[in-house]
Amino acid sequence: SGQVRGLCGTFNGDQRDEFTTPDGDVEPGVAAFANAFRAAGACPALGPAVPDPCAAFPGSRERAEAACAVLVGPVFQ
């Protein structure tokens, strides 16, 4: 606890500094935080909104909803 920093957060019990960048800045949003760790040219920068992961993979939403239905169904209640 309190000895990590990066994409997994700081793990120090203070959620206000979870998005600390490699330069020590605290970003207010997910996109700016993720872009701080992005290797230039390796992938496109994220925009202000987090992309929908199902948009790039047709059929993913249906499979994900079916899998989640099991978790929220009577088996796990």
PDB file of N, CA, C and O in Angstrom:
ATOM      1  N   SER A   1       0.827  -1.182   0.000  1.00  0.00           N
ATOM      2  CA  SER A   1       0.000   0.000   0.000  1.00  0.00           C
ATOM      3  C   SER A   1       0.877   1.254   0.000  1.00  0.00           C
ATOM      4  O   SER A   1       1.855   1.340   0.743  1.00  0.00           O
ATOM      5  N   GLY A   2       0.514   2.213  -0.836  1.00  0.00           N
ATOM      6  CA  GLY A   2       1.239   3.476  -0.889  1.00  0.00           C
ATOM      7  C   GLY A   2       2.586   3.416  -1.594  1.00  0.00           C
ATOM      8  O   GLY A   2       3.336   4.392  -1.566  1.00  0.00           O
ATOM      9  N   GLN A   3       2.911   2.290  -2.228  1.00  0.00           N
ATOM     10  CA  GLN A   3       4.205   2.163  -2.877  1.00  0.00           C
ATOM     11  C   GLN A   3       4.094   1.988  -4.387  1.00  0.00           C
ATOM     12  O   GLN A   3       5.088   1.684  -5.047  1.00  0.00           O
ATOM     13  N   VAL A   4       2.905   2.176  -4.941  1.00  0.00           N
ATOM     14  CA  VAL A   4       2.717   2.019  -6.381  1.00  0.00           C
ATOM     15  C   VAL A   4       2.189   3.312  -6.983  1.00  0.00           C
ATOM     16  O   VAL A   4       1.631   4.166  -6.294  1.00  0.00           O
ATOM     17  N   ARG A   5       2.383   3.427  -8.294  1.00  0.00           N
ATOM     18  CA  ARG A   5       1.831   4.563  -9.030  1.00  0.00           C
ATOM     19  C   ARG A   5       1.793   4.146 -10.489  1.00  0.00           C
ATOM     20  O   ARG A   5       2.721   3.489 -10.961  1.00  0.00           O
ATOM     21  N   GLY A   6       0.756   4.506 -11.205  1.00  0.00           N
ATOM     22  CA  GLY A   6       0.666   4.173 -12.609  1.00  0.00           C
ATOM     23  C   GLY A   6      -0.759   3.897 -13.024  1.00  0.00           C
ATOM     24  O   GLY A   6      -1.703   4.411 -12.425  1.00  0.00           O
ATOM     25  N   LEU A   7      -0.912   3.082 -14.055  1.00  0.00           N
ATOM     26  CA  LEU A   7      -2.244   2.809 -14.593  1.00  0.00           C
ATOM     27  C   LEU A   7      -3.144   2.116 -13.594  1.00  0.00           C
ATOM     28  O   LEU A   7      -4.366   2.196 -13.719  1.00  0.00           O
ATOM     29  N   CYS A   8      -2.587   1.445 -12.615  1.00  0.00           N
ATOM     30  CA  CYS A   8      -3.402   0.772 -11.598  1.00  0.00           C
ATOM     31  C   CYS A   8      -3.688   1.672 -10.398  1.00  0.00           C
ATOM     32  O   CYS A   8      -4.281   1.211  -9.423  1.00  0.00           O
ATOM     33  N   GLY A   9      -3.291   2.917 -10.441  1.00  0.00           N
ATOM     34  CA  GLY A   9      -3.567   3.846  -9.353  1.00  0.00           C
ATOM     35  C   GLY A   9      -2.448   3.904  -8.336  1.00  0.00           C
ATOM     36  O   GLY A   9      -1.357   3.385  -8.571  1.00  0.00           O
ATOM     37  N   THR A  10      -2.722   4.542  -7.194  1.00  0.00           N
ATOM     38  CA  THR A  10      -1.715   4.739  -6.167  1.00  0.00           C
ATOM     39  C   THR A  10      -1.880   3.790  -4.984  1.00  0.00           C
ATOM     40  O   THR A  10      -0.929   3.567  -4.234  1.00  0.00           O
ATOM     41  N   PHE A  11      -3.056   3.238  -4.812  1.00  0.00           N
ATOM     42  CA  PHE A  11      -3.352   2.280  -3.738  1.00  0.00           C
ATOM     43  C   PHE A  11      -2.928   2.820  -2.375  1.00  0.00           C
ATOM     44  O   PHE A  11      -2.275   2.135  -1.588  1.00  0.00           O
ATOM     45  N   ASN A  12      -3.322   4.075  -2.120  1.00  0.00           N
ATOM     46  CA  ASN A  12      -2.987   4.674  -0.831  1.00  0.00           C
ATOM     47  C   ASN A  12      -4.230   5.075  -0.040  1.00  0.00           C
ATOM     48  O   ASN A  12      -4.122   5.731   0.996  1.00  0.00           O
ATOM     49  N   GLY A  13      -5.403   4.685  -0.524  1.00  0.00           N
ATOM     50  CA  GLY A  13      -6.644   5.012   0.170  1.00  0.00           C
ATOM     51  C   GLY A  13      -7.216   6.369  -0.174  1.00  0.00           C
ATOM     52  O   GLY A  13      -8.310   6.704   0.280  1.00  0.00           O
ATOM     53  N   ASP A  14      -6.510   7.159  -0.964  1.00  0.00           N
ATOM     54  CA  ASP A  14      -6.974   8.493  -1.358  1.00  0.00           C
ATOM     55  C   ASP A  14      -7.333   8.463  -2.837  1.00  0.00           C
ATOM     56  O   ASP A  14      -6.445   8.490  -3.689  1.00  0.00           O
ATOM     57  N   GLN A  15      -8.614   8.409  -3.150  1.00  0.00           N
ATOM     58  CA  GLN A  15      -9.047   8.303  -4.537  1.00  0.00           C
ATOM     59  C   GLN A  15      -8.803   9.581  -5.330  1.00  0.00           C
ATOM     60  O   GLN A  15      -8.879   9.556  -6.559  1.00  0.00           O
ATOM     61  N   ARG A  16      -8.517  10.678  -4.676  1.00  0.00           N
ATOM     62  CA  ARG A  16      -8.290  11.938  -5.393  1.00  0.00           C
ATOM     63  C   ARG A  16      -7.004  11.922  -6.203  1.00  0.00           C
ATOM     64  O   ARG A  16      -6.855  12.732  -7.117  1.00  0.00           O
ATOM     65  N   ASP A  17      -6.059  11.018  -5.895  1.00  0.00           N
ATOM     66  CA  ASP A  17      -4.803  11.016  -6.634  1.00  0.00           C
ATOM     67  C   ASP A  17      -4.600   9.740  -7.456  1.00  0.00           C
ATOM     68  O   ASP A  17      -3.475   9.414  -7.834  1.00  0.00           O
ATOM     69  N   GLU A  18      -5.678   9.030  -7.726  1.00  0.00           N
ATOM     70  CA  GLU A  18      -5.575   7.785  -8.493  1.00  0.00           C
ATOM     71  C   GLU A  18      -5.071   8.017  -9.912  1.00  0.00           C
ATOM     72  O   GLU A  18      -4.405   7.144 -10.469  1.00  0.00           O
ATOM     73  N   PHE A  19      -5.363   9.153 -10.507  1.00  0.00           N
ATOM     74  CA  PHE A  19      -4.961   9.432 -11.883  1.00  0.00           C
ATOM     75  C   PHE A  19      -3.671  10.247 -11.920  1.00  0.00           C
ATOM     76  O   PHE A  19      -3.597  11.244 -12.638  1.00  0.00           O
ATOM     77  N   THR A  20      -2.663   9.844 -11.164  1.00  0.00           N
ATOM     78  CA  THR A  20      -1.364  10.523 -11.163  1.00  0.00           C
ATOM     79  C   THR A  20      -0.550  10.054 -12.363  1.00  0.00           C
ATOM     80  O   THR A  20      -0.342   8.855 -12.551  1.00  0.00           O
ATOM     81  N   THR A  21      -0.091  11.004 -13.170  1.00  0.00           N
ATOM     82  CA  THR A  21       0.659  10.696 -14.392  1.00  0.00           C
ATOM     83  C   THR A  21       2.134  10.429 -14.068  1.00  0.00           C
ATOM     84  O   THR A  21       2.572  10.656 -12.939  1.00  0.00           O
ATOM     85  N   PRO A  22       2.900   9.949 -15.054  1.00  0.00           N
ATOM     86  CA  PRO A  22       4.335   9.751 -14.825  1.00  0.00           C
ATOM     87  C   PRO A  22       5.067  11.037 -14.430  1.00  0.00           C
ATOM     88  O   PRO A  22       6.105  10.982 -13.772  1.00  0.00           O
ATOM     89  N   ASP A  23       4.528  12.192 -14.832  1.00  0.00           N
ATOM     90  CA  ASP A  23       5.146  13.475 -14.475  1.00  0.00           C
ATOM     91  C   ASP A  23       4.722  13.977 -13.096  1.00  0.00           C
ATOM     92  O   ASP A  23       5.198  15.016 -12.640  1.00  0.00           O
ATOM     93  N   GLY A  24       3.818  13.233 -12.425  1.00  0.00           N
ATOM     94  CA  GLY A  24       3.361  13.633 -11.097  1.00  0.00           C
ATOM     95  C   GLY A  24       2.121  14.497 -11.088  1.00  0.00           C
ATOM     96  O   GLY A  24       1.656  14.897 -10.021  1.00  0.00           O
ATOM     97  N   ASP A  25       1.571  14.798 -12.268  1.00  0.00           N
ATOM     98  CA  ASP A  25       0.334  15.575 -12.339  1.00  0.00           C
ATOM     99  C   ASP A  25      -0.854  14.666 -12.041  1.00  0.00           C
ATOM    100  O   ASP A  25      -0.799  13.463 -12.295  1.00  0.00           O
ATOM    101  N   VAL A  26      -1.920  15.239 -11.505  1.00  0.00           N
ATOM    102  CA  VAL A  26      -3.148  14.482 -11.280  1.00  0.00           C
ATOM    103  C   VAL A  26      -4.165  14.933 -12.318  1.00  0.00           C
ATOM    104  O   VAL A  26      -4.591  16.088 -12.326  1.00  0.00           O
ATOM    105  N   GLU A  27      -4.548  14.012 -13.191  1.00  0.00           N
ATOM    106  CA  GLU A  27      -5.500  14.325 -14.257  1.00  0.00           C
ATOM    107  C   GLU A  27      -6.930  14.132 -13.751  1.00  0.00           C
ATOM    108  O   GLU A  27      -7.191  13.202 -12.988  1.00  0.00           O
ATOM    109  N   PRO A  28      -7.855  14.994 -14.163  1.00  0.00           N
ATOM    110  CA  PRO A  28      -9.240  14.868 -13.705  1.00  0.00           C
ATOM    111  C   PRO A  28     -10.043  13.810 -14.452  1.00  0.00           C
ATOM    112  O   PRO A  28     -11.073  13.357 -13.954  1.00  0.00           O
ATOM    113  N   GLY A  29      -9.587  13.405 -15.647  1.00  0.00           N
ATOM    114  CA  GLY A  29     -10.380  12.470 -16.445  1.00  0.00           C
ATOM    115  C   GLY A  29      -9.579  11.278 -16.933  1.00  0.00           C
ATOM    116  O   GLY A  29      -8.348  11.300 -16.956  1.00  0.00           O
ATOM    117  N   VAL A  30     -10.296  10.246 -17.318  1.00  0.00           N
ATOM    118  CA  VAL A  30      -9.692   8.997 -17.760  1.00  0.00           C
ATOM    119  C   VAL A  30      -8.863   9.170 -19.027  1.00  0.00           C
ATOM    120  O   VAL A  30      -7.749   8.651 -19.112  1.00  0.00           O
ATOM    121  N   ALA A  31      -9.393   9.896 -20.015  1.00  0.00           N
ATOM    122  CA  ALA A  31      -8.711  10.023 -21.303  1.00  0.00           C
ATOM    123  C   ALA A  31      -7.355  10.700 -21.154  1.00  0.00           C
ATOM    124  O   ALA A  31      -6.356  10.203 -21.674  1.00  0.00           O
ATOM    125  N   ALA A  32      -7.307  11.816 -20.459  1.00  0.00           N
ATOM    126  CA  ALA A  32      -6.035  12.533 -20.278  1.00  0.00           C
ATOM    127  C   ALA A  32      -5.049  11.681 -19.493  1.00  0.00           C
ATOM    128  O   ALA A  32      -3.854  11.685 -19.788  1.00  0.00           O
ATOM    129  N   PHE A  33      -5.539  10.952 -18.493  1.00  0.00           N
ATOM    130  CA  PHE A  33      -4.678  10.069 -17.704  1.00  0.00           C
ATOM    131  C   PHE A  33      -4.098   8.960 -18.574  1.00  0.00           C
ATOM    132  O   PHE A  33      -2.891   8.716 -18.545  1.00  0.00           O
ATOM    133  N   ALA A  34      -4.948   8.287 -19.348  1.00  0.00           N
ATOM    134  CA  ALA A  34      -4.476   7.201 -20.216  1.00  0.00           C
ATOM    135  C   ALA A  34      -3.514   7.722 -21.268  1.00  0.00           C
ATOM    136  O   ALA A  34      -2.520   7.062 -21.569  1.00  0.00           O
ATOM    137  N   ASN A  35      -3.784   8.887 -21.832  1.00  0.00           N
ATOM    138  CA  ASN A  35      -2.897   9.461 -22.849  1.00  0.00           C
ATOM    139  C   ASN A  35      -1.513   9.784 -22.285  1.00  0.00           C
ATOM    140  O   ASN A  35      -0.533   9.778 -23.030  1.00  0.00           O
ATOM    141  N   ALA A  36      -1.416  10.063 -20.994  1.00  0.00           N
ATOM    142  CA  ALA A  36      -0.127  10.356 -20.374  1.00  0.00           C
ATOM    143  C   ALA A  36       0.786   9.133 -20.394  1.00  0.00           C
ATOM    144  O   ALA A  36       2.008   9.276 -20.358  1.00  0.00           O
ATOM    145  N   PHE A  37       0.210   7.934 -20.451  1.00  0.00           N
ATOM    146  CA  PHE A  37       0.994   6.699 -20.478  1.00  0.00           C
ATOM    147  C   PHE A  37       1.153   6.139 -21.889  1.00  0.00           C
ATOM    148  O   PHE A  37       1.829   5.129 -22.081  1.00  0.00           O
ATOM    149  N   ARG A  38       0.541   6.781 -22.867  1.00  0.00           N
ATOM    150  CA  ARG A  38       0.553   6.288 -24.249  1.00  0.00           C
ATOM    151  C   ARG A  38       1.923   6.482 -24.874  1.00  0.00           C
ATOM    152  O   ARG A  38       2.529   7.548 -24.759  1.00  0.00           O
ATOM    153  N   ALA A  39       2.402   5.445 -25.533  1.00  0.00           N
ATOM    154  CA  ALA A  39       3.653   5.550 -26.283  1.00  0.00           C
ATOM    155  C   ALA A  39       3.338   6.245 -27.603  1.00  0.00           C
ATOM    156  O   ALA A  39       2.489   5.776 -28.361  1.00  0.00           O
ATOM    157  N   ALA A  40       4.004   7.344 -27.882  1.00  0.00           N
ATOM    158  CA  ALA A  40       3.731   8.120 -29.094  1.00  0.00           C
ATOM    159  C   ALA A  40       3.814   7.233 -30.333  1.00  0.00           C
ATOM    160  O   ALA A  40       4.797   6.518 -30.529  1.00  0.00           O
ATOM    161  N   GLY A  41       2.793   7.284 -31.152  1.00  0.00           N
ATOM    162  CA  GLY A  41       2.755   6.530 -32.386  1.00  0.00           C
ATOM    163  C   GLY A  41       2.294   5.092 -32.233  1.00  0.00           C
ATOM    164  O   GLY A  41       1.996   4.438 -33.233  1.00  0.00           O
ATOM    165  N   ALA A  42       2.225   4.581 -31.011  1.00  0.00           N
ATOM    166  CA  ALA A  42       1.822   3.192 -30.806  1.00  0.00           C
ATOM    167  C   ALA A  42       0.319   2.994 -30.993  1.00  0.00           C
ATOM    168  O   ALA A  42      -0.120   1.942 -31.459  1.00  0.00           O
ATOM    169  N   CYS A  43      -0.447   3.983 -30.636  1.00  0.00           N
ATOM    170  CA  CYS A  43      -1.895   3.912 -30.781  1.00  0.00           C
ATOM    171  C   CYS A  43      -2.446   5.331 -30.772  1.00  0.00           C
ATOM    172  O   CYS A  43      -1.773   6.247 -30.298  1.00  0.00           O
ATOM    173  N   PRO A  44      -3.657   5.531 -31.286  1.00  0.00           N
ATOM    174  CA  PRO A  44      -4.213   6.888 -31.303  1.00  0.00           C
ATOM    175  C   PRO A  44      -4.553   7.367 -29.899  1.00  0.00           C
ATOM    176  O   PRO A  44      -4.895   6.573 -29.022  1.00  0.00           O
ATOM    177  N   ALA A  45      -4.455   8.661 -29.703  1.00  0.00           N
ATOM    178  CA  ALA A  45      -4.817   9.246 -28.416  1.00  0.00           C
ATOM    179  C   ALA A  45      -6.315   9.120 -28.197  1.00  0.00           C
ATOM    180  O   ALA A  45      -7.102   9.190 -29.140  1.00  0.00           O
ATOM    181  N   LEU A  46      -6.697   8.935 -26.945  1.00  0.00           N
ATOM    182  CA  LEU A  46      -8.117   8.894 -26.601  1.00  0.00           C
ATOM    183  C   LEU A  46      -8.689  10.297 -26.650  1.00  0.00           C
ATOM    184  O   LEU A  46      -8.011  11.268 -26.314  1.00  0.00           O
ATOM    185  N   GLY A  47      -9.936  10.396 -27.069  1.00  0.00           N
ATOM    186  CA  GLY A  47     -10.630  11.673 -27.050  1.00  0.00           C
ATOM    187  C   GLY A  47     -11.219  11.904 -25.672  1.00  0.00           C
ATOM    188  O   GLY A  47     -10.940  11.143 -24.746  1.00  0.00           O
ATOM    189  N   PRO A  48     -12.030  12.943 -25.521  1.00  0.00           N
ATOM    190  CA  PRO A  48     -12.590  13.244 -24.196  1.00  0.00           C
ATOM    191  C   PRO A  48     -13.560  12.175 -23.687  1.00  0.00           C
ATOM    192  O   PRO A  48     -13.777  12.060 -22.480  1.00  0.00           O
ATOM    193  N   ALA A  49     -14.139  11.401 -24.592  1.00  0.00           N
ATOM    194  CA  ALA A  49     -15.063  10.348 -24.160  1.00  0.00           C
ATOM    195  C   ALA A  49     -14.382   8.986 -24.297  1.00  0.00           C
ATOM    196  O   ALA A  49     -13.612   8.760 -25.231  1.00  0.00           O
ATOM    197  N   VAL A  50     -14.664   8.106 -23.384  1.00  0.00           N
ATOM    198  CA  VAL A  50     -14.118   6.751 -23.447  1.00  0.00           C
ATOM    199  C   VAL A  50     -14.858   5.994 -24.546  1.00  0.00           C
ATOM    200  O   VAL A  50     -16.089   5.975 -24.551  1.00  0.00           O
ATOM    201  N   PRO A  51     -14.132   5.369 -25.478  1.00  0.00           N
ATOM    202  CA  PRO A  51     -14.814   4.674 -26.573  1.00  0.00           C
ATOM    203  C   PRO A  51     -15.588   3.451 -26.083  1.00  0.00           C
ATOM    204  O   PRO A  51     -15.222   2.823 -25.089  1.00  0.00           O
ATOM    205  N   ASP A  52     -16.648   3.132 -26.788  1.00  0.00           N
ATOM    206  CA  ASP A  52     -17.462   1.963 -26.469  1.00  0.00           C
ATOM    207  C   ASP A  52     -16.715   0.724 -26.956  1.00  0.00           C
ATOM    208  O   ASP A  52     -16.526   0.576 -28.163  1.00  0.00           O
ATOM    209  N   PRO A  53     -16.285  -0.166 -26.071  1.00  0.00           N
ATOM    210  CA  PRO A  53     -15.505  -1.318 -26.503  1.00  0.00           C
ATOM    211  C   PRO A  53     -16.279  -2.257 -27.415  1.00  0.00           C
ATOM    212  O   PRO A  53     -15.663  -3.006 -28.173  1.00  0.00           O
ATOM    213  N   CYS A  54     -17.579  -2.244 -27.370  1.00  0.00           N
ATOM    214  CA  CYS A  54     -18.371  -3.133 -28.218  1.00  0.00           C
ATOM    215  C   CYS A  54     -18.513  -2.607 -29.643  1.00  0.00           C
ATOM    216  O   CYS A  54     -18.852  -3.370 -30.549  1.00  0.00           O
ATOM    217  N   ALA A  55     -18.258  -1.320 -29.855  1.00  0.00           N
ATOM    218  CA  ALA A  55     -18.450  -0.731 -31.177  1.00  0.00           C
ATOM    219  C   ALA A  55     -17.497  -1.335 -32.212  1.00  0.00           C
ATOM    220  O   ALA A  55     -17.863  -1.465 -33.380  1.00  0.00           O
ATOM    221  N   ALA A  56     -16.298  -1.700 -31.805  1.00  0.00           N
ATOM    222  CA  ALA A  56     -15.312  -2.225 -32.747  1.00  0.00           C
ATOM    223  C   ALA A  56     -15.487  -3.714 -33.035  1.00  0.00           C
ATOM    224  O   ALA A  56     -14.888  -4.237 -33.975  1.00  0.00           O
ATOM    225  N   PHE A  57     -16.294  -4.393 -32.242  1.00  0.00           N
ATOM    226  CA  PHE A  57     -16.440  -5.839 -32.387  1.00  0.00           C
ATOM    227  C   PHE A  57     -17.923  -6.212 -32.468  1.00  0.00           C
ATOM    228  O   PHE A  57     -18.583  -6.364 -31.440  1.00  0.00           O
ATOM    229  N   PRO A  58     -18.444  -6.356 -33.685  1.00  0.00           N
ATOM    230  CA  PRO A  58     -19.861  -6.708 -33.830  1.00  0.00           C
ATOM    231  C   PRO A  58     -20.177  -8.004 -33.075  1.00  0.00           C
ATOM    232  O   PRO A  58     -19.430  -8.980 -33.143  1.00  0.00           O
ATOM    233  N   GLY A  59     -21.274  -7.987 -32.374  1.00  0.00           N
ATOM    234  CA  GLY A  59     -21.695  -9.166 -31.628  1.00  0.00           C
ATOM    235  C   GLY A  59     -21.166  -9.211 -30.211  1.00  0.00           C
ATOM    236  O   GLY A  59     -21.622 -10.027 -29.411  1.00  0.00           O
ATOM    237  N   SER A  60     -20.215  -8.355 -29.882  1.00  0.00           N
ATOM    238  CA  SER A  60     -19.636  -8.383 -28.537  1.00  0.00           C
ATOM    239  C   SER A  60     -20.651  -8.007 -27.467  1.00  0.00           C
ATOM    240  O   SER A  60     -20.673  -8.602 -26.390  1.00  0.00           O
ATOM    241  N   ARG A  61     -21.485  -7.025 -27.762  1.00  0.00           N
ATOM    242  CA  ARG A  61     -22.459  -6.579 -26.763  1.00  0.00           C
ATOM    243  C   ARG A  61     -23.386  -7.726 -26.372  1.00  0.00           C
ATOM    244  O   ARG A  61     -23.661  -7.927 -25.189  1.00  0.00           O
ATOM    245  N   GLU A  62     -23.866  -8.478 -27.358  1.00  0.00           N
ATOM    246  CA  GLU A  62     -24.777  -9.579 -27.062  1.00  0.00           C
ATOM    247  C   GLU A  62     -24.092 -10.650 -26.214  1.00  0.00           C
ATOM    248  O   GLU A  62     -24.689 -11.165 -25.269  1.00  0.00           O
ATOM    249  N   ARG A  63     -22.844 -10.987 -26.544  1.00  0.00           N
ATOM    250  CA  ARG A  63     -22.109 -11.988 -25.756  1.00  0.00           C
ATOM    251  C   ARG A  63     -21.845 -11.482 -24.341  1.00  0.00           C
ATOM    252  O   ARG A  63     -21.954 -12.242 -23.379  1.00  0.00           O
ATOM    253  N   ALA A  64     -21.502 -10.214 -24.210  1.00  0.00           N
ATOM    254  CA  ALA A  64     -21.234  -9.644 -22.889  1.00  0.00           C
ATOM    255  C   ALA A  64     -22.504  -9.611 -22.043  1.00  0.00           C
ATOM    256  O   ALA A  64     -22.473  -9.940 -20.857  1.00  0.00           O
ATOM    257  N   GLU A  65     -23.614  -9.216 -22.649  1.00  0.00           N
ATOM    258  CA  GLU A  65     -24.871  -9.175 -21.900  1.00  0.00           C
ATOM    259  C   GLU A  65     -25.298 -10.577 -21.467  1.00  0.00           C
ATOM    260  O   GLU A  65     -25.826 -10.749 -20.368  1.00  0.00           O
ATOM    261  N   ALA A  66     -25.074 -11.577 -22.316  1.00  0.00           N
ATOM    262  CA  ALA A  66     -25.421 -12.958 -21.958  1.00  0.00           C
ATOM    263  C   ALA A  66     -24.547 -13.435 -20.793  1.00  0.00           C
ATOM    264  O   ALA A  66     -25.039 -14.097 -19.879  1.00  0.00           O
ATOM    265  N   ALA A  67     -23.260 -13.101 -20.825  1.00  0.00           N
ATOM    266  CA  ALA A  67     -22.363 -13.502 -19.738  1.00  0.00           C
ATOM    267  C   ALA A  67     -22.731 -12.800 -18.436  1.00  0.00           C
ATOM    268  O   ALA A  67     -22.707 -13.416 -17.370  1.00  0.00           O
ATOM    269  N   CYS A  68     -23.068 -11.525 -18.514  1.00  0.00           N
ATOM    270  CA  CYS A  68     -23.451 -10.778 -17.314  1.00  0.00           C
ATOM    271  C   CYS A  68     -24.774 -11.276 -16.740  1.00  0.00           C
ATOM    272  O   CYS A  68     -24.987 -11.241 -15.528  1.00  0.00           O
ATOM    273  N   ALA A  69     -25.654 -11.736 -17.616  1.00  0.00           N
ATOM    274  CA  ALA A  69     -26.944 -12.258 -17.151  1.00  0.00           C
ATOM    275  C   ALA A  69     -26.734 -13.436 -16.210  1.00  0.00           C
ATOM    276  O   ALA A  69     -27.497 -13.615 -15.261  1.00  0.00           O
ATOM    277  N   VAL A  70     -25.721 -14.229 -16.461  1.00  0.00           N
ATOM    278  CA  VAL A  70     -25.418 -15.357 -15.577  1.00  0.00           C
ATOM    279  C   VAL A  70     -24.990 -14.838 -14.202  1.00  0.00           C
ATOM    280  O   VAL A  70     -25.410 -15.366 -13.172  1.00  0.00           O
ATOM    281  N   LEU A  71     -24.154 -13.803 -14.197  1.00  0.00           N
ATOM    282  CA  LEU A  71     -23.640 -13.265 -12.931  1.00  0.00           C
ATOM    283  C   LEU A  71     -24.717 -12.600 -12.086  1.00  0.00           C
ATOM    284  O   LEU A  71     -24.665 -12.658 -10.858  1.00  0.00           O
ATOM    285  N   VAL A  72     -25.687 -11.974 -12.729  1.00  0.00           N
ATOM    286  CA  VAL A  72     -26.745 -11.306 -11.976  1.00  0.00           C
ATOM    287  C   VAL A  72     -27.988 -12.179 -11.842  1.00  0.00           C
ATOM    288  O   VAL A  72     -29.000 -11.752 -11.288  1.00  0.00           O
ATOM    289  N   GLY A  73     -27.903 -13.407 -12.356  1.00  0.00           N
ATOM    290  CA  GLY A  73     -29.036 -14.339 -12.299  1.00  0.00           C
ATOM    291  C   GLY A  73     -29.122 -15.065 -10.968  1.00  0.00           C
ATOM    292  O   GLY A  73     -28.351 -14.791 -10.049  1.00  0.00           O
ATOM    293  N   PRO A  74     -30.062 -15.990 -10.871  1.00  0.00           N
ATOM    294  CA  PRO A  74     -30.322 -16.700  -9.617  1.00  0.00           C
ATOM    295  C   PRO A  74     -29.157 -17.565  -9.130  1.00  0.00           C
ATOM    296  O   PRO A  74     -29.056 -17.838  -7.934  1.00  0.00           O
ATOM    297  N   VAL A  75     -28.286 -17.996 -10.026  1.00  0.00           N
ATOM    298  CA  VAL A  75     -27.157 -18.843  -9.616  1.00  0.00           C
ATOM    299  C   VAL A  75     -26.278 -18.145  -8.586  1.00  0.00           C
ATOM    300  O   VAL A  75     -25.768 -18.794  -7.673  1.00  0.00           O
ATOM    301  N   PHE A  76     -26.091 -16.837  -8.716  1.00  0.00           N
ATOM    302  CA  PHE A  76     -25.204 -16.086  -7.829  1.00  0.00           C
ATOM    303  C   PHE A  76     -25.943 -15.241  -6.797  1.00  0.00           C
ATOM    304  O   PHE A  76     -25.331 -14.385  -6.158  1.00  0.00           O
ATOM    305  N   GLN A  77     -27.230 -15.460  -6.621  1.00  0.00           N
ATOM    306  CA  GLN A  77     -27.968 -14.651  -5.632  1.00  0.00           C
ATOM    307  C   GLN A  77     -27.882 -15.234  -4.260  1.00  0.00           C
ATOM    308  O   GLN A  77     -28.445 -14.678  -3.316  1.00  0.00           O
TER     309      GLN A  77
END
